Amino acid sequence: MNQLISLLVENKPGALMRVAGVLTARGYNIESLTVAEVDRGKHRSRITIVVAISFSSWRRVSSSSCCRFQSWR
């Protein structure tokens, strides 16, 4: 099942690599990925990912990975 994941991240070098790395390290396939700056003043970007993962698996990934990258929900 595909899940749509939307993250608001600090716009710094390596942010996309960390987010994608969390998913690929666990063997999940990223179907689609989009990144766009949403707040130039606060240096934030939105990463939107479609990934082939069950909702329960995503909950485990997101709860165990919250310290790897700073995100605003």
Secondary structure, 3 states (H helix, E strand, C coil): CEEEEEEEEECCCCHHHHHHHHHHHCCCCEEEEEEEEEECCCCEEEEEEEEECCHHHHHHHHHHCCCCCCEEC
